[in-house]
């Protein structure tokens, strides 16, 4: 690789790292913004799913009688 080509590649590498660093400094430009947010609360879905399962079980018991 010629010297000028290697210098150009190095400068592109440095520029890419600098841009990534700047993106991470600005919150709305972060790529993984959703990963760093609050964890998703699934308790409501679990409660509804359990209530539905209980209702299905009771309906099955009533239909067996």
C-alpha positions as CSV (number, residue, x, y, z in Angstrom):
1,X,0.0,0.0,0.0
2,X,1.4,3.3,-0.9
3,X,2.1,5.9,1.7
4,X,-0.6,8.4,0.5
5,X,-3.2,5.6,0.4
6,X,-2.4,4.5,3.9
7,X,-2.6,8.1,5.2
8,X,-6.0,8.6,3.5
9,X,-7.3,5.3,5.1
10,X,-6.0,6.4,8.5
11,X,-7.7,9.8,8.2
12,X,-11.0,8.2,7.2
13,X,-10.7,5.9,10.1
14,X,-10.1,8.8,12.5
15,X,-12.9,10.8,11.0
16,X,-15.3,7.8,11.4
17,X,-14.3,7.4,15.1
18,X,-14.8,11.1,15.7
19,X,-18.3,11.1,14.1
20,X,-19.3,8.1,16.2
21,X,-18.1,9.8,19.3
22,X,-20.1,12.9,18.5
23,X,-23.2,10.9,17.8
24,X,-22.9,9.2,21.2
25,X,-22.6,12.7,22.8
26,X,-26.0,13.8,21.4
27,X,-28.8,11.7,22.9
28,X,-31.3,11.8,20.1
29,X,-28.7,10.5,17.6
30,X,-27.7,7.4,19.5
31,X,-28.1,4.2,17.6
32,X,-28.9,2.1,20.7
33,X,-31.2,4.7,22.3
34,X,-33.9,2.2,23.0
35,X,-31.5,-0.3,24.7
36,X,-30.4,2.3,27.2
37,X,-34.0,3.4,28.1
38,X,-36.1,2.1,30.9
39,X,-36.9,-1.6,30.9
40,X,-40.2,-2.5,29.4
41,X,-42.9,-3.2,32.0
42,X,-44.7,-6.4,30.9
43,X,-46.6,-7.0,34.2
44,X,-49.9,-5.8,32.8
45,X,-49.7,-8.3,29.9
46,X,-48.8,-11.1,32.3
47,X,-51.7,-10.3,34.5
48,X,-54.1,-10.3,31.6
49,X,-52.7,-13.5,30.2
50,X,-53.1,-15.2,33.6
51,X,-56.7,-14.0,33.9
52,X,-57.5,-15.3,30.4
53,X,-55.9,-18.7,31.2
54,X,-58.0,-18.9,34.5
55,X,-61.1,-18.0,32.6
56,X,-60.4,-20.6,29.9
57,X,-59.8,-23.3,32.6
58,X,-63.1,-22.4,34.3
59,X,-65.0,-22.6,31.0
60,X,-63.4,-26.0,30.2
61,X,-64.4,-27.2,33.7
62,X,-68.0,-26.0,33.2
63,X,-68.2,-27.6,29.7
64,X,-67.0,-31.0,31.0
65,X,-69.8,-31.2,33.6
